[in-house]
Amino acid sequence: MPKPPRRPDPAPLETDDRPVVLVGIALWIVAFVVLVVFFRDDLHRHHTTWWLWSCGIGVVLGLYGLRYAARRRR
């Protein structure tokens, strides 16, 4: 039995990804503030201050993603 002809792909949806990226950046900032305010001594004691760097890198990558999403939107 022959296969039916393939239907064309639907057109891609236009979305605005900037709000999602902004929420992600805000969550990284909240995580940084919580770690600094409540867990700074514990981080030093256990030699895990790299968690603060992880939050900073998350913000930087989020800013890059925001720039990318804004350029793609145009």
mmCIF file of the N, C-alpha and C atoms, coordinates in Angstrom:
data_MODEL
# 
_entry.id   MODEL 
# 
loop_
_atom_site.group_PDB 
_atom_site.id 
_atom_site.type_symbol 
_atom_site.label_atom_id 
_atom_site.label_alt_id 
_atom_site.label_comp_id 
_atom_site.label_asym_id 
_atom_site.label_entity_id 
_atom_site.label_seq_id 
_atom_site.pdbx_PDB_ins_code 
_atom_site.Cartn_x 
_atom_site.Cartn_y 
_atom_site.Cartn_z 
_atom_site.occupancy 
_atom_site.B_iso_or_equiv 
_atom_site.pdbx_formal_charge 
_atom_site.auth_seq_id 
_atom_site.auth_comp_id 
_atom_site.auth_asym_id 
_atom_site.auth_atom_id 
_atom_site.pdbx_PDB_model_num 
ATOM 1   N N  . MET A 1 1  ? 0.846  -1.171 0.000  1.00 0.00 ? 1  MET A N  1 
ATOM 2   C CA . MET A 1 1  ? 0.000  0.000  0.000  1.00 0.00 ? 1  MET A CA 1 
ATOM 3   C C  . MET A 1 1  ? 0.900  1.245  0.000  1.00 0.00 ? 1  MET A C  1 
ATOM 4   N N  . PRO A 1 2  ? 0.712  2.161  -0.905 1.00 0.00 ? 2  PRO A N  1 
ATOM 5   C CA . PRO A 1 2  ? 1.580  3.346  -0.978 1.00 0.00 ? 2  PRO A CA 1 
ATOM 6   C C  . PRO A 1 2  ? 1.299  4.314  0.173  1.00 0.00 ? 2  PRO A C  1 
ATOM 7   N N  . LYS A 1 3  ? 2.352  4.991  0.552  1.00 0.00 ? 3  LYS A N  1 
ATOM 8   C CA . LYS A 1 3  ? 2.226  5.995  1.623  1.00 0.00 ? 3  LYS A CA 1 
ATOM 9   C C  . LYS A 1 3  ? 1.493  7.216  1.081  1.00 0.00 ? 3  LYS A C  1 
ATOM 10  N N  . PRO A 1 4  ? 0.659  7.837  1.935  1.00 0.00 ? 4  PRO A N  1 
ATOM 11  C CA . PRO A 1 4  ? 0.026  9.087  1.489  1.00 0.00 ? 4  PRO A CA 1 
ATOM 12  C C  . PRO A 1 4  ? 1.088  10.183 1.396  1.00 0.00 ? 4  PRO A C  1 
ATOM 13  N N  . PRO A 1 5  ? 0.862  11.172 0.565  1.00 0.00 ? 5  PRO A N  1 
ATOM 14  C CA . PRO A 1 5  ? 1.858  12.249 0.449  1.00 0.00 ? 5  PRO A CA 1 
ATOM 15  C C  . PRO A 1 5  ? 2.026  12.993 1.771  1.00 0.00 ? 5  PRO A C  1 
ATOM 16  N N  . ARG A 1 6  ? 3.234  13.438 1.998  1.00 0.00 ? 6  ARG A N  1 
ATOM 17  C CA . ARG A 1 6  ? 3.575  14.133 3.245  1.00 0.00 ? 6  ARG A CA 1 
ATOM 18  C C  . ARG A 1 6  ? 2.972  15.532 3.232  1.00 0.00 ? 6  ARG A C  1 
ATOM 19  N N  . ARG A 1 7  ? 2.338  15.866 4.349  1.00 0.00 ? 7  ARG A N  1 
ATOM 20  C CA . ARG A 1 7  ? 1.780  17.212 4.468  1.00 0.00 ? 7  ARG A CA 1 
ATOM 21  C C  . ARG A 1 7  ? 2.911  18.206 4.709  1.00 0.00 ? 7  ARG A C  1 
ATOM 22  N N  . PRO A 1 8  ? 2.758  19.451 4.290  1.00 0.00 ? 8  PRO A N  1 
ATOM 23  C CA . PRO A 1 8  ? 3.819  20.440 4.533  1.00 0.00 ? 8  PRO A CA 1 
ATOM 24  C C  . PRO A 1 8  ? 3.932  20.761 6.025  1.00 0.00 ? 8  PRO A C  1 
ATOM 25  N N  . ASP A 1 9  ? 5.143  21.150 6.428  1.00 0.00 ? 9  ASP A N  1 
ATOM 26  C CA . ASP A 1 9  ? 5.372  21.531 7.816  1.00 0.00 ? 9  ASP A CA 1 
ATOM 27  C C  . ASP A 1 9  ? 4.593  22.797 8.138  1.00 0.00 ? 9  ASP A C  1 
ATOM 28  N N  . PRO A 1 10 ? 4.075  22.896 9.369  1.00 0.00 ? 10 PRO A N  1 
ATOM 29  C CA . PRO A 1 10 ? 3.389  24.134 9.743  1.00 0.00 ? 10 PRO A CA 1 
ATOM 30  C C  . PRO A 1 10 ? 4.399  25.273 9.891  1.00 0.00 ? 10 PRO A C  1 
ATOM 31  N N  . ALA A 1 11 ? 3.907  26.467 9.761  1.00 0.00 ? 11 ALA A N  1 
ATOM 32  C CA . ALA A 1 11 ? 4.771  27.644 9.926  1.00 0.00 ? 11 ALA A CA 1 
ATOM 33  C C  . ALA A 1 11 ? 5.202  27.746 11.383 1.00 0.00 ? 11 ALA A C  1 
ATOM 34  N N  . PRO A 1 12 ? 6.446  28.168 11.646 1.00 0.00 ? 12 PRO A N  1 
ATOM 35  C CA . PRO A 1 12 ? 6.893  28.292 13.039 1.00 0.00 ? 12 PRO A CA 1 
ATOM 36  C C  . PRO A 1 12 ? 6.107  29.370 13.777 1.00 0.00 ? 12 PRO A C  1 
ATOM 37  N N  . LEU A 1 13 ? 5.888  29.132 15.057 1.00 0.00 ? 13 LEU A N  1 
ATOM 38  C CA . LEU A 1 13 ? 5.178  30.102 15.878 1.00 0.00 ? 13 LEU A CA 1 
ATOM 39  C C  . LEU A 1 13 ? 6.105  31.245 16.264 1.00 0.00 ? 13 LEU A C  1 
ATOM 40  N N  . GLU A 1 14 ? 5.573  32.431 16.259 1.00 0.00 ? 14 GLU A N  1 
ATOM 41  C CA . GLU A 1 14 ? 6.328  33.594 16.716 1.00 0.00 ? 14 GLU A CA 1 
ATOM 42  C C  . GLU A 1 14 ? 6.129  33.713 18.220 1.00 0.00 ? 14 GLU A C  1 
ATOM 43  N N  . THR A 1 15 ? 7.201  33.629 18.961 1.00 0.00 ? 15 THR A N  1 
ATOM 44  C CA . THR A 1 15 ? 7.109  33.732 20.419 1.00 0.00 ? 15 THR A CA 1 
ATOM 45  C C  . THR A 1 15 ? 8.047  34.824 20.908 1.00 0.00 ? 15 THR A C  1 
ATOM 46  N N  . ASP A 1 16 ? 7.754  35.317 22.085 1.00 0.00 ? 16 ASP A N  1 
ATOM 47  C CA . ASP A 1 16 ? 8.620  36.295 22.738 1.00 0.00 ? 16 ASP A CA 1 
ATOM 48  C C  . ASP A 1 16 ? 9.255  35.598 23.943 1.00 0.00 ? 16 ASP A C  1 
ATOM 49  N N  . ASP A 1 17 ? 10.515 35.243 23.820 1.00 0.00 ? 17 ASP A N  1 
ATOM 50  C CA . ASP A 1 17 ? 11.204 34.493 24.863 1.00 0.00 ? 17 ASP A CA 1 
ATOM 51  C C  . ASP A 1 17 ? 11.804 35.387 25.948 1.00 0.00 ? 17 ASP A C  1 
ATOM 52  N N  . ARG A 1 18 ? 11.738 36.678 25.777 1.00 0.00 ? 18 ARG A N  1 
ATOM 53  C CA . ARG A 1 18 ? 12.363 37.587 26.736 1.00 0.00 ? 18 ARG A CA 1 
ATOM 54  C C  . ARG A 1 18 ? 11.803 37.465 28.154 1.00 0.00 ? 18 ARG A C  1 
ATOM 55  N N  . PRO A 1 19 ? 10.482 37.336 28.355 1.00 0.00 ? 19 PRO A N  1 
ATOM 56  C CA . PRO A 1 19 ? 9.988  37.193 29.737 1.00 0.00 ? 19 PRO A CA 1 
ATOM 57  C C  . PRO A 1 19 ? 10.530 35.939 30.429 1.00 0.00 ? 19 PRO A C  1 
ATOM 58  N N  . VAL A 1 20 ? 10.666 34.866 29.694 1.00 0.00 ? 20 VAL A N  1 
ATOM 59  C CA . VAL A 1 20 ? 11.193 33.633 30.281 1.00 0.00 ? 20 VAL A CA 1 
ATOM 60  C C  . VAL A 1 20 ? 12.639 33.830 30.714 1.00 0.00 ? 20 VAL A C  1 
ATOM 61  N N  . VAL A 1 21 ? 13.425 34.485 29.876 1.00 0.00 ? 21 VAL A N  1 
ATOM 62  C CA . VAL A 1 21 ? 14.829 34.729 30.201 1.00 0.00 ? 21 VAL A CA 1 
ATOM 63  C C  . VAL A 1 21 ? 14.936 35.675 31.399 1.00 0.00 ? 21 VAL A C  1 
ATOM 64  N N  . LEU A 1 22 ? 14.086 36.681 31.447 1.00 0.00 ? 22 LEU A N  1 
ATOM 65  C CA . LEU A 1 22 ? 14.106 37.616 32.581 1.00 0.00 ? 22 LEU A CA 1 
ATOM 66  C C  . LEU A 1 22 ? 13.764 36.920 33.896 1.00 0.00 ? 22 LEU A C  1 
ATOM 67  N N  . VAL A 1 23 ? 12.820 35.989 33.868 1.00 0.00 ? 23 VAL A N  1 
ATOM 68  C CA . VAL A 1 23 ? 12.490 35.233 35.078 1.00 0.00 ? 23 VAL A CA 1 
ATOM 69  C C  . VAL A 1 23 ? 13.693 34.391 35.498 1.00 0.00 ? 23 VAL A C  1 
ATOM 70  N N  . GLY A 1 24 ? 14.372 33.778 34.547 1.00 0.00 ? 24 GLY A N  1 
ATOM 71  C CA . GLY A 1 24 ? 15.559 32.989 34.871 1.00 0.00 ? 24 GLY A CA 1 
ATOM 72  C C  . GLY A 1 24 ? 16.649 33.835 35.503 1.00 0.00 ? 24 GLY A C  1 
ATOM 73  N N  . ILE A 1 25 ? 16.886 35.022 34.955 1.00 0.00 ? 25 ILE A N  1 
ATOM 74  C CA . ILE A 1 25 ? 17.886 35.926 35.521 1.00 0.00 ? 25 ILE A CA 1 
ATOM 75  C C  . ILE A 1 25 ? 17.493 36.314 36.951 1.00 0.00 ? 25 ILE A C  1 
ATOM 76  N N  . ALA A 1 26 ? 16.216 36.628 37.136 1.00 0.00 ? 26 ALA A N  1 
ATOM 77  C CA . ALA A 1 26 ? 15.749 37.011 38.473 1.00 0.00 ? 26 ALA A CA 1 
ATOM 78  C C  . ALA A 1 26 ? 15.948 35.864 39.469 1.00 0.00 ? 26 ALA A C  1 
ATOM 79  N N  . LEU A 1 27 ? 15.715 34.635 39.048 1.00 0.00 ? 27 LEU A N  1 
ATOM 80  C CA . LEU A 1 27 ? 15.911 33.501 39.949 1.00 0.00 ? 27 LEU A CA 1 
ATOM 81  C C  . LEU A 1 27 ? 17.380 33.321 40.318 1.00 0.00 ? 27 LEU A C  1 
ATOM 82  N N  . TRP A 1 28 ? 18.287 33.545 39.371 1.00 0.00 ? 28 TRP A N  1 
ATOM 83  C CA . TRP A 1 28 ? 19.720 33.464 39.682 1.00 0.00 ? 28 TRP A CA 1 
ATOM 84  C C  . TRP A 1 28 ? 20.109 34.555 40.680 1.00 0.00 ? 28 TRP A C  1 
ATOM 85  N N  . ILE A 1 29 ? 19.546 35.747 40.518 1.00 0.00 ? 29 ILE A N  1 
ATOM 86  C CA . ILE A 1 29 ? 19.852 36.838 41.445 1.00 0.00 ? 29 ILE A CA 1 
ATOM 87  C C  . ILE A 1 29 ? 19.316 36.516 42.842 1.00 0.00 ? 29 ILE A C  1 
ATOM 88  N N  . VAL A 1 30 ? 18.110 35.981 42.912 1.00 0.00 ? 30 VAL A N  1 
ATOM 89  C CA . VAL A 1 30 ? 17.534 35.590 44.206 1.00 0.00 ? 30 VAL A CA 1 
ATOM 90  C C  . VAL A 1 30 ? 18.400 34.523 44.869 1.00 0.00 ? 30 VAL A C  1 
ATOM 91  N N  . ALA A 1 31 ? 18.852 33.538 44.095 1.00 0.00 ? 31 ALA A N  1 
ATOM 92  C CA . ALA A 1 31 ? 19.711 32.491 44.649 1.00 0.00 ? 31 ALA A CA 1 
ATOM 93  C C  . ALA A 1 31 ? 21.006 33.086 45.191 1.00 0.00 ? 31 ALA A C  1 
ATOM 94  N N  . PHE A 1 32 ? 21.591 34.041 44.469 1.00 0.00 ? 32 PHE A N  1 
ATOM 95  C CA . PHE A 1 32 ? 22.821 34.684 44.920 1.00 0.00 ? 32 PHE A CA 1 
ATOM 96  C C  . PHE A 1 32 ? 22.594 35.418 46.240 1.00 0.00 ? 32 PHE A C  1 
ATOM 97  N N  . VAL A 1 33 ? 21.512 36.192 46.309 1.00 0.00 ? 33 VAL A N  1 
ATOM 98  C CA . VAL A 1 33 ? 21.227 36.967 47.523 1.00 0.00 ? 33 VAL A CA 1 
ATOM 99  C C  . VAL A 1 33 ? 20.979 36.032 48.710 1.00 0.00 ? 33 VAL A C  1 
ATOM 100 N N  . VAL A 1 34 ? 20.217 34.966 48.500 1.00 0.00 ? 34 VAL A N  1 
ATOM 101 C CA . VAL A 1 34 ? 19.946 34.023 49.588 1.00 0.00 ? 34 VAL A CA 1 
ATOM 102 C C  . VAL A 1 34 ? 21.249 33.390 50.074 1.00 0.00 ? 34 VAL A C  1 
ATOM 103 N N  . LEU A 1 35 ? 22.112 32.991 49.143 1.00 0.00 ? 35 LEU A N  1 
ATOM 104 C CA . LEU A 1 35 ? 23.378 32.379 49.542 1.00 0.00 ? 35 LEU A CA 1 
ATOM 105 C C  . LEU A 1 35 ? 24.262 33.356 50.314 1.00 0.00 ? 35 LEU A C  1 
ATOM 106 N N  . VAL A 1 36 ? 24.327 34.590 49.859 1.00 0.00 ? 36 VAL A N  1 
ATOM 107 C CA . VAL A 1 36 ? 25.184 35.574 50.527 1.00 0.00 ? 36 VAL A CA 1 
ATOM 108 C C  . VAL A 1 36 ? 24.630 35.940 51.903 1.00 0.00 ? 36 VAL A C  1 
ATOM 109 N N  . VAL A 1 37 ? 23.334 36.137 51.987 1.00 0.00 ? 37 VAL A N  1 
ATOM 110 C CA . VAL A 1 37 ? 22.747 36.591 53.247 1.00 0.00 ? 37 VAL A CA 1 
ATOM 111 C C  . VAL A 1 37 ? 22.684 35.472 54.294 1.00 0.00 ? 37 VAL A C  1 
ATOM 112 N N  . PHE A 1 38 ? 22.260 34.282 53.898 1.00 0.00 ? 38 PHE A N  1 
ATOM 113 C CA . PHE A 1 38 ? 21.998 33.231 54.878 1.00 0.00 ? 38 PHE A CA 1 
ATOM 114 C C  . PHE A 1 38 ? 23.085 32.159 54.976 1.00 0.00 ? 38 PHE A C  1 
ATOM 115 N N  . PHE A 1 39 ? 23.867 31.945 53.938 1.00 0.00 ? 39 PHE A N  1 
ATOM 116 C CA . PHE A 1 39 ? 24.780 30.806 53.926 1.00 0.00 ? 39 PHE A CA 1 
ATOM 117 C C  . PHE A 1 39 ? 26.239 31.167 53.676 1.00 0.00 ? 39 PHE A C  1 
ATOM 118 N N  . ARG A 1 40 ? 26.593 32.423 53.796 1.00 0.00 ? 40 ARG A N  1 
ATOM 119 C CA . ARG A 1 40 ? 27.966 32.831 53.488 1.00 0.00 ? 40 ARG A CA 1 
ATOM 120 C C  . ARG A 1 40 ? 28.987 32.100 54.360 1.00 0.00 ? 40 ARG A C  1 
ATOM 121 N N  . ASP A 1 41 ? 28.763 32.041 55.655 1.00 0.00 ? 41 ASP A N  1 
ATOM 122 C CA . ASP A 1 41 ? 29.709 31.364 56.557 1.00 0.00 ? 41 ASP A CA 1 
ATOM 123 C C  . ASP A 1 41 ? 29.800 29.869 56.254 1.00 0.00 ? 41 ASP A C  1 
ATOM 124 N N  . ASP A 1 42 ? 28.658 29.242 55.983 1.00 0.00 ? 42 ASP A N  1 
ATOM 125 C CA . ASP A 1 42 ? 28.671 27.819 55.644 1.00 0.00 ? 42 ASP A CA 1 
ATOM 126 C C  . ASP A 1 42 ? 29.438 27.564 54.354 1.00 0.00 ? 42 ASP A C  1 
ATOM 127 N N  . LEU A 1 43 ? 29.278 28.444 53.385 1.00 0.00 ? 43 LEU A N  1 
ATOM 128 C CA . LEU A 1 43 ? 30.001 28.277 52.116 1.00 0.00 ? 43 LEU A CA 1 
ATOM 129 C C  . LEU A 1 43 ? 31.508 28.373 52.333 1.00 0.00 ? 43 LEU A C  1 
ATOM 130 N N  . HIS A 1 44 ? 31.933 29.324 53.155 1.00 0.00 ? 44 HIS A N  1 
ATOM 131 C CA . HIS A 1 44 ? 33.364 29.443 53.455 1.00 0.00 ? 44 HIS A CA 1 
ATOM 132 C C  . HIS A 1 44 ? 33.880 28.241 54.231 1.00 0.00 ? 44 HIS A C  1 
ATOM 133 N N  . ARG A 1 45 ? 33.116 27.798 55.198 1.00 0.00 ? 45 ARG A N  1 
ATOM 134 C CA . ARG A 1 45 ? 33.534 26.677 56.033 1.00 0.00 ? 45 ARG A CA 1 
ATOM 135 C C  . ARG A 1 45 ? 33.693 25.389 55.226 1.00 0.00 ? 45 ARG A C  1 
ATOM 136 N N  . HIS A 1 46 ? 32.839 25.182 54.252 1.00 0.00 ? 46 HIS A N  1 
ATOM 137 C CA . HIS A 1 46 ? 32.874 23.944 53.469 1.00 0.00 ? 46 HIS A CA 1 
ATOM 138 C C  . HIS A 1 46 ? 33.579 24.119 52.120 1.00 0.00 ? 46 HIS A C  1 
ATOM 139 N N  . HIS A 1 47 ? 34.211 25.272 51.909 1.00 0.00 ? 47 HIS A N  1 
ATOM 140 C CA . HIS A 1 47 ? 34.958 25.553 50.673 1.00 0.00 ? 47 HIS A CA 1 
ATOM 141 C C  . HIS A 1 47 ? 34.077 25.382 49.436 1.00 0.00 ? 47 HIS A C  1 
ATOM 142 N N  . THR A 1 48 ? 32.881 25.925 49.485 1.00 0.00 ? 48 THR A N  1 
ATOM 143 C CA . THR A 1 48 ? 31.952 25.839 48.360 1.00 0.00 ? 48 THR A CA 1 
ATOM 144 C C  . THR A 1 48 ? 31.504 27.225 47.900 1.00 0.00 ? 48 THR A C  1 
ATOM 145 N N  . THR A 1 49 ? 32.420 28.171 47.952 1.00 0.00 ? 49 THR A N  1 
ATOM 146 C CA . THR A 1 49 ? 32.067 29.518 47.503 1.00 0.00 ? 49 THR A CA 1 
ATOM 147 C C  . THR A 1 49 ? 31.860 29.572 45.989 1.00 0.00 ? 49 THR A C  1 
ATOM 148 N N  . TRP A 1 50 ? 32.199 28.495 45.303 1.00 0.00 ? 50 TRP A N  1 
ATOM 149 C CA . TRP A 1 50 ? 31.972 28.466 43.854 1.00 0.00 ? 50 TRP A CA 1 
ATOM 150 C C  . TRP A 1 50 ? 30.485 28.518 43.543 1.00 0.00 ? 50 TRP A C  1 
ATOM 151 N N  . TRP A 1 51 ? 29.627 28.235 44.517 1.00 0.00 ? 51 TRP A N  1 
ATOM 152 C CA . TRP A 1 51 ? 28.188 28.359 44.291 1.00 0.00 ? 51 TRP A CA 1 
ATOM 153 C C  . TRP A 1 51 ? 27.826 29.802 43.955 1.00 0.00 ? 51 TRP A C  1 
ATOM 154 N N  . LEU A 1 52 ? 28.515 30.755 44.592 1.00 0.00 ? 52 LEU A N  1 
ATOM 155 C CA . LEU A 1 52 ? 28.266 32.166 44.288 1.00 0.00 ? 52 LEU A CA 1 
ATOM 156 C C  . LEU A 1 52 ? 28.669 32.476 42.852 1.00 0.00 ? 52 LEU A C  1 
ATOM 157 N N  . TRP A 1 53 ? 29.802 31.896 42.421 1.00 0.00 ? 53 TRP A N  1 
ATOM 158 C CA . TRP A 1 53 ? 30.239 32.090 41.039 1.00 0.00 ? 53 TRP A CA 1 
ATOM 159 C C  . TRP A 1 53 ? 29.238 31.469 40.070 1.00 0.00 ? 53 TRP A C  1 
ATOM 160 N N  . SER A 1 54 ? 28.634 30.366 40.437 1.00 0.00 ? 54 SER A N  1 
ATOM 161 C CA . SER A 1 54 ? 27.627 29.739 39.577 1.00 0.00 ? 54 SER A CA 1 
ATOM 162 C C  . SER A 1 54 ? 26.440 30.671 39.368 1.00 0.00 ? 54 SER A C  1 
ATOM 163 N N  . CYS A 1 55 ? 26.031 31.343 40.424 1.00 0.00 ? 55 CYS A N  1 
ATOM 164 C CA . CYS A 1 55 ? 24.928 32.299 40.294 1.00 0.00 ? 55 CYS A CA 1 
ATOM 165 C C  . CYS A 1 55 ? 25.322 33.461 39.389 1.00 0.00 ? 55 CYS A C  1 
ATOM 166 N N  . GLY A 1 56 ? 26.547 33.954 39.565 1.00 0.00 ? 56 GLY A N  1 
ATOM 167 C CA . GLY A 1 56 ? 27.016 35.051 38.712 1.00 0.00 ? 56 GLY A CA 1 
ATOM 168 C C  . GLY A 1 56 ? 27.087 34.652 37.252 1.00 0.00 ? 56 GLY A C  1 
ATOM 169 N N  . ILE A 1 57 ? 27.579 33.460 36.990 1.00 0.00 ? 57 ILE A N  1 
ATOM 170 C CA . ILE A 1 57 ? 27.661 32.986 35.607 1.00 0.00 ? 57 ILE A CA 1 
ATOM 171 C C  . ILE A 1 57 ? 26.263 32.773 35.045 1.00 0.00 ? 57 ILE A C  1 
ATOM 172 N N  . GLY A 1 58 ? 25.317 32.317 35.875 1.00 0.00 ? 58 GLY A N  1 
ATOM 173 C CA . GLY A 1 58 ? 23.931 32.175 35.432 1.00 0.00 ? 58 GLY A CA 1 
ATOM 174 C C  . GLY A 1 58 ? 23.335 33.507 35.002 1.00 0.00 ? 58 GLY A C  1 
ATOM 175 N N  . VAL A 1 59 ? 23.641 34.565 35.744 1.00 0.00 ? 59 VAL A N  1 
ATOM 176 C CA . VAL A 1 59 ? 23.151 35.902 35.381 1.00 0.00 ? 59 VAL A CA 1 
ATOM 177 C C  . VAL A 1 59 ? 23.786 36.353 34.070 1.00 0.00 ? 59 VAL A C  1 
ATOM 178 N N  . VAL A 1 60 ? 25.097 36.155 33.930 1.00 0.00 ? 60 VAL A N  1 
ATOM 179 C CA . VAL A 1 60 ? 25.789 36.580 32.706 1.00 0.00 ? 60 VAL A CA 1 
ATOM 180 C C  . VAL A 1 60 ? 25.241 35.829 31.492 1.00 0.00 ? 60 VAL A C  1 
ATOM 181 N N  . LEU A 1 61 ? 25.074 34.524 31.608 1.00 0.00 ? 61 LEU A N  1 
ATOM 182 C CA . LEU A 1 61 ? 24.522 33.751 30.497 1.00 0.00 ? 61 LEU A CA 1 
ATOM 183 C C  . LEU A 1 61 ? 23.075 34.157 30.212 1.00 0.00 ? 61 LEU A C  1 
ATOM 184 N N  . GLY A 1 62 ? 22.336 34.494 31.246 1.00 0.00 ? 62 GLY A N  1 
ATOM 185 C CA . GLY A 1 62 ? 20.980 34.980 31.047 1.00 0.00 ? 62 GLY A CA 1 
ATOM 186 C C  . GLY A 1 62 ? 20.949 36.302 30.296 1.00 0.00 ? 62 GLY A C  1 
ATOM 187 N N  . LEU A 1 63 ? 21.881 37.183 30.611 1.00 0.00 ? 63 LEU A N  1 
ATOM 188 C CA . LEU A 1 63 ? 21.958 38.457 29.886 1.00 0.00 ? 63 LEU A CA 1 
ATOM 189 C C  . LEU A 1 63 ? 22.305 38.232 28.414 1.00 0.00 ? 63 LEU A C  1 
ATOM 190 N N  . TYR A 1 64 ? 23.200 37.279 28.174 1.00 0.00 ? 64 TYR A N  1 
ATOM 191 C CA . TYR A 1 64 ? 23.509 36.926 26.788 1.00 0.00 ? 64 TYR A CA 1 
ATOM 192 C C  . TYR A 1 64 ? 22.270 36.351 26.101 1.00 0.00 ? 64 TYR A C  1 
ATOM 193 N N  . GLY A 1 65 ? 21.525 35.493 26.795 1.00 0.00 ? 65 GLY A N  1 
ATOM 194 C CA . GLY A 1 65 ? 20.302 34.935 26.231 1.00 0.00 ? 65 GLY A CA 1 
ATOM 195 C C  . GLY A 1 65 ? 19.255 36.000 25.972 1.00 0.00 ? 65 GLY A C  1 
ATOM 196 N N  . LEU A 1 66 ? 19.190 37.004 26.841 1.00 0.00 ? 66 LEU A N  1 
ATOM 197 C CA . LEU A 1 66 ? 18.257 38.108 26.640 1.00 0.00 ? 66 LEU A CA 1 
ATOM 198 C C  . LEU A 1 66 ? 18.619 38.891 25.386 1.00 0.00 ? 66 LEU A C  1 
ATOM 199 N N  . ARG A 1 67 ? 19.902 39.133 25.196 1.00 0.00 ? 67 ARG A N  1 
ATOM 200 C CA . ARG A 1 67 ? 20.354 39.829 23.985 1.00 0.00 ? 67 ARG A CA 1 
ATOM 201 C C  . ARG A 1 67 ? 20.036 39.009 22.747 1.00 0.00 ? 67 ARG A C  1 
ATOM 202 N N  . TYR A 1 68 ? 20.273 37.711 22.830 1.00 0.00 ? 68 TYR A N  1 
ATOM 203 C CA . TYR A 1 68 ? 19.999 36.826 21.697 1.00 0.00 ? 68 TYR A CA 1 
ATOM 204 C C  . TYR A 1 68 ? 18.507 36.800 21.377 1.00 0.00 ? 68 TYR A C  1 
ATOM 205 N N  . ALA A 1 69 ? 17.662 36.702 22.408 1.00 0.00 ? 69 ALA A N  1 
ATOM 206 C CA . ALA A 1 69 ? 16.221 36.653 22.189 1.00 0.00 ? 69 ALA A CA 1 
ATOM 207 C C  . ALA A 1 69 ? 15.718 37.973 21.608 1.00 0.00 ? 69 ALA A C  1 
ATOM 208 N N  . ALA A 1 70 ? 16.277 39.084 22.064 1.00 0.00 ? 70 ALA A N  1 
ATOM 209 C CA . ALA A 1 70 ? 15.856 40.385 21.549 1.00 0.00 ? 70 ALA A CA 1 
ATOM 210 C C  . ALA A 1 70 ? 16.265 40.542 20.079 1.00 0.00 ? 70 ALA A C  1 
ATOM 211 N N  . ARG A 1 71 ? 17.474 40.104 19.734 1.00 0.00 ? 71 ARG A N  1 
ATOM 212 C CA . ARG A 1 71 ? 17.918 40.188 18.336 1.00 0.00 ? 71 ARG A CA 1 
ATOM 213 C C  . ARG A 1 71 ? 17.092 39.283 17.442 1.00 0.00 ? 71 ARG A C  1 
ATOM 214 N N  . ARG A 1 72 ? 16.757 38.098 17.951 1.00 0.00 ? 72 ARG A N  1 
ATOM 215 C CA . ARG A 1 72 ? 15.971 37.161 17.153 1.00 0.00 ? 72 ARG A CA 1 
ATOM 216 C C  . ARG A 1 72 ? 14.550 37.689 16.961 1.00 0.00 ? 72 ARG A C  1 
ATOM 217 N N  . ARG A 1 73 ? 14.041 38.405 17.946 1.00 0.00 ? 73 ARG A N  1 
ATOM 218 C CA . ARG A 1 73 ? 12.687 38.969 17.868 1.00 0.00 ? 73 ARG A CA 1 
ATOM 219 C C  . ARG A 1 73 ? 12.582 40.007 16.755 1.00 0.00 ? 73 ARG A C  1 
ATOM 220 N N  . ARG A 1 74 ? 13.674 40.770 16.569 1.00 0.00 ? 74 ARG A N  1 
ATOM 221 C CA . ARG A 1 74 ? 13.678 41.775 15.505 1.00 0.00 ? 74 ARG A CA 1 
ATOM 222 C C  . ARG A 1 74 ? 13.757 41.063 14.196 1.00 0.00 ? 74 ARG A C  1 
# 
